[in-house]
Amino acid sequence: MNVNKYNHIYQVLSSDISEGNYGRGDVLPSEHTLVSTFDVSRETVRKALNLLQENGYIQKMKGKGSVVIYNPSMDFTVSHLTSFKEIQQLKTKQYTTKVVELVQYPAAEFPKVLEALKLEADDRVWRLIRQRQFEGKTHIVDTDYFIVEMMPGLNTRIAGDSIYEYIEKRLGLTIAYSHKEITFDPMNEKDLELFGNVIPPYTATVRSVVHLTDARPFQYNISKHLANEFKFVDFSRRFQGG
């Protein structure tokens, strides 16, 4: 079986579901129709449908077919390691990014960052602050710390587009995994300046330490979302046996 074929079907159907072309409760085309549409074997179609089911897009129901169970209320995923630009490409609600700050600092000024990124006091870090806005309103504020030695060419143009694309395509590094924690915090003076006067004045804050494939930590991220808009939705499936 050609792995690229079933992955292609998976990507097409998962994008259609994510973009709302199929709503929750809708039934996907039959296996016979998909075989004809994509000009592949039934086994390839079944492989793609199994992958959709495993990842929470559909549930196969006897006598009914592949029923969409995807929940579109999940604005941003915190359970996967994905860049903001990649998330945007899957959403119909398009945000703009405003770079507020891109400045180098001694790592010693940020003790938590120094510890998380395993730095020395005289190492330097970029502090990057970006607002994610929709229709002129700030919904998310991202503050990122990167090691200057690893990313000496970082600039506001790259910061306004996609940091991860720059790291992986330009620098040739591979981003592997992250550790995250979520808290709900009262807004400080800087938050109120960036978000404006919002009620309630609280943020859902996602803190992450991101690592490369060689286990080196390279990014400390603090992503603040308006608390009254934040939704944490994850999908879990119980596997039988074991």
C-alpha positions as CSV (number, residue, x, y, z in Angstrom):
1,M,0.0,0.0,0.0
2,N,1.3,3.5,-0.8
3,V,1.5,5.4,2.5
4,N,1.4,8.7,0.7
5,K,-2.0,7.9,-0.8
6,Y,-3.8,7.2,2.5
7,N,-2.1,10.2,4.1
8,H,-3.3,12.4,1.2
9,I,-6.9,11.2,1.7
10,Y,-6.5,11.8,5.5
11,Q,-5.2,15.3,4.9
12,V,-8.0,16.2,2.4
13,L,-10.8,14.9,4.6
14,S,-9.4,16.2,7.9
15,S,-9.0,19.7,6.3
16,D,-12.6,19.5,5.0
17,I,-13.8,18.7,8.5
18,S,-11.7,21.3,10.2
19,E,-12.8,24.0,7.7
20,G,-16.5,23.2,8.3
21,N,-17.2,21.5,4.9
22,Y,-18.5,18.6,7.0
23,G,-20.3,19.5,10.2
24,R,-20.6,17.6,13.4
25,G,-23.0,14.7,12.8
26,D,-22.5,14.7,9.0
27,V,-21.7,11.4,7.3
28,L,-18.6,11.2,5.1
29,P,-19.0,9.8,1.5
30,S,-19.1,6.0,1.5
31,E,-16.0,3.9,1.1
32,H,-17.1,3.0,-2.4
33,T,-17.4,6.7,-3.3
34,L,-14.0,7.6,-1.8
35,V,-12.4,4.7,-3.7
36,S,-13.8,6.2,-6.9
37,T,-13.0,9.8,-6.0
38,F,-9.4,9.2,-5.1
39,D,-8.8,6.3,-7.5
40,V,-7.3,4.0,-4.8
41,S,-8.1,0.6,-3.3
42,R,-10.6,0.0,-0.6
43,E,-7.8,-0.9,1.8
44,T,-6.2,2.5,1.3
45,V,-9.5,4.3,2.0
46,R,-10.0,2.2,5.2
47,K,-6.5,3.1,6.3
48,A,-7.3,6.8,6.0
49,L,-10.6,6.5,7.7
50,N,-9.0,4.6,10.6
51,L,-6.6,7.4,11.0
52,L,-9.4,9.9,11.1
53,Q,-11.1,7.9,13.8
54,E,-8.0,7.6,15.8
55,N,-7.5,11.4,15.8
56,G,-11.0,12.3,16.8
57,Y,-12.5,13.4,13.5
58,I,-15.0,10.6,12.9
59,Q,-16.6,7.6,14.5
60,K,-17.4,4.6,12.4
61,M,-21.0,3.5,13.0
62,K,-22.4,0.2,11.7
63,G,-25.2,0.8,9.2
64,K,-24.5,4.5,9.1
65,G,-20.9,5.0,7.9
66,S,-18.3,7.5,9.1
67,V,-19.9,10.1,11.2
68,V,-18.1,13.4,11.9
69,I,-17.6,14.0,15.7
70,Y,-15.0,16.7,15.4
71,N,-15.6,19.6,17.8
72,P,-15.0,23.0,15.9
73,S,-15.2,25.0,19.2
74,M,-11.5,24.3,19.8
75,D,-9.9,27.6,18.6
76,F,-6.3,26.7,19.5
77,T,-4.8,23.4,20.4
78,V,-2.5,23.1,23.4
79,S,-2.1,19.4,23.2
80,H,-0.1,19.5,20.0
81,L,3.1,21.3,19.1
82,T,2.0,23.6,16.3
83,S,3.0,27.1,15.2
84,F,0.4,29.9,15.2
85,K,0.8,30.2,11.4
86,E,0.0,26.4,10.9
87,I,-3.1,26.8,13.1
88,Q,-4.2,29.8,11.1
89,Q,-4.1,27.8,7.9
90,L,-6.7,25.5,9.3
91,K,-9.1,28.2,10.6
92,T,-11.6,30.4,8.9
93,K,-11.2,33.1,11.6
94,Q,-8.0,34.9,10.5
95,Y,-5.9,36.7,13.0
96,T,-3.2,39.3,12.4
97,T,0.1,39.4,14.2
98,K,1.6,42.6,15.6
99,V,5.2,42.4,16.8
100,V,5.4,44.6,19.9
101,E,9.0,43.9,21.0
102,L,12.1,42.0,19.7
103,V,15.0,42.8,22.0
104,Q,18.1,41.0,23.3
105,Y,18.6,40.8,27.1
106,P,21.0,39.0,29.4
107,A,19.5,35.7,30.5
108,A,20.1,36.7,34.1
109,E,17.2,39.1,33.9
110,F,14.8,36.2,33.6
111,P,15.6,33.6,36.2
112,K,12.8,31.2,35.1
113,V,13.9,31.4,31.5
114,L,17.6,30.9,32.4
115,E,16.7,27.7,34.3
116,A,14.3,26.4,31.7
117,L,16.7,26.9,28.8
118,K,19.7,25.7,30.9
119,L,21.6,29.0,30.3
120,E,24.4,30.8,32.0
121,A,23.9,34.3,33.5
122,D,25.9,36.0,30.8
123,D,24.1,34.2,27.9
124,R,21.7,36.4,25.9
125,V,18.1,35.8,25.0
126,W,15.7,37.4,22.6
127,R,12.5,38.5,24.2
128,L,9.7,38.6,21.5
129,I,6.3,39.9,22.3
130,R,3.5,39.5,19.8
131,Q,-0.2,40.4,19.8
132,R,-2.7,38.2,18.0
133,Q,-5.6,40.4,16.9
134,F,-8.9,39.9,15.2
135,E,-11.0,42.8,14.0
136,G,-8.7,45.2,15.9
137,K,-9.1,43.4,19.2
138,T,-6.2,41.6,20.9
139,H,-7.2,38.0,21.9
140,I,-3.8,36.5,22.6
141,V,-0.4,37.8,23.7
142,D,2.6,35.6,23.1
143,T,5.9,36.3,24.9
144,D,8.7,34.1,23.7
145,Y,12.3,33.8,24.8
146,F,14.9,32.3,22.4
147,I,18.6,31.8,22.7
148,V,20.4,34.5,20.7
149,E,23.4,32.2,19.9
150,M,21.0,29.7,18.2
151,M,19.0,32.4,16.3
152,P,21.3,35.3,15.6
153,G,19.4,36.4,12.4
154,L,16.0,36.7,14.0
155,N,14.2,39.9,12.9
156,T,10.7,41.5,13.0
157,R,9.8,40.2,9.6
158,I,10.5,36.6,10.6
159,A,8.7,37.2,13.9
160,G,5.7,38.5,12.2
161,D,5.5,35.5,9.9
162,S,6.5,32.1,11.3
163,I,9.4,31.4,13.8
164,Y,9.0,27.7,13.4
165,E,9.2,27.8,9.6
166,Y,12.4,29.9,10.0
167,I,13.9,27.4,12.5
168,E,13.1,24.3,10.5
169,K,13.6,25.5,6.9
170,R,16.2,28.2,7.2
171,L,18.2,26.9,10.2
172,G,17.8,23.2,9.5
173,L,16.8,22.3,13.0
174,T,14.0,19.9,14.0
175,I,11.5,20.8,16.7
176,A,10.5,17.7,18.6
177,Y,8.4,18.2,21.8
178,S,7.4,20.5,24.6
179,H,6.2,20.6,28.2
180,K,3.2,22.8,29.0
181,E,1.2,24.0,31.9
182,I,-2.0,26.0,32.0
183,T,-3.0,28.5,34.7
184,F,-5.6,31.3,35.1
185,D,-4.1,34.5,36.3
186,P,-5.2,38.1,37.0
187,M,-4.0,40.6,34.4
188,N,-1.0,42.7,35.3
189,E,-0.3,46.3,34.2
190,K,1.4,45.1,31.0
191,D,-1.4,42.7,30.1
192,L,-4.0,45.5,30.5
193,E,-1.9,47.7,28.2
194,L,-1.8,45.0,25.5
195,F,-5.3,43.5,25.8
196,G,-7.1,46.7,26.7
197,N,-9.9,47.1,29.3
198,V,-11.5,43.6,29.3
199,I,-13.9,42.0,31.8
200,P,-13.1,39.8,33.6
201,P,-9.4,41.0,33.7
202,Y,-8.0,37.4,33.7
203,T,-5.9,35.4,31.3
204,A,-5.6,31.7,30.6
205,T,-1.8,31.3,30.5
206,V,-0.1,28.5,28.7
207,R,3.6,28.2,29.6
208,S,5.8,26.0,27.4
209,V,9.4,24.8,27.1
210,V,10.1,23.6,23.6
211,H,12.9,21.2,22.7
212,L,14.8,20.1,19.6
213,T,15.3,16.4,18.6
214,D,18.6,16.3,20.5
215,A,16.6,17.3,23.6
216,R,18.1,20.8,23.7
217,P,15.5,23.4,25.0
218,F,15.5,26.4,22.7
219,Q,12.2,28.3,23.5
220,Y,10.3,29.4,26.6
221,N,6.8,30.6,25.6
222,I,4.2,32.4,27.7
223,S,0.9,32.5,25.7
224,K,-1.9,34.5,27.3
225,H,-5.5,34.1,26.1
226,L,-8.5,36.1,27.2
227,A,-9.9,33.9,30.0
228,N,-13.6,34.3,28.9
229,E,-12.7,33.0,25.4
230,F,-10.3,30.2,26.2
231,K,-11.4,26.7,25.6
232,F,-9.4,23.6,26.3
233,V,-10.8,20.8,24.3
234,D,-8.9,17.6,23.8
235,F,-9.9,14.2,22.4
236,S,-9.3,10.9,24.1
237,R,-10.1,7.5,22.8
238,R,-10.0,4.4,25.0
239,F,-8.3,1.5,23.3
240,Q,-9.4,-2.0,24.2
241,G,-7.1,-4.7,25.6
242,G,-3.9,-4.5,27.5
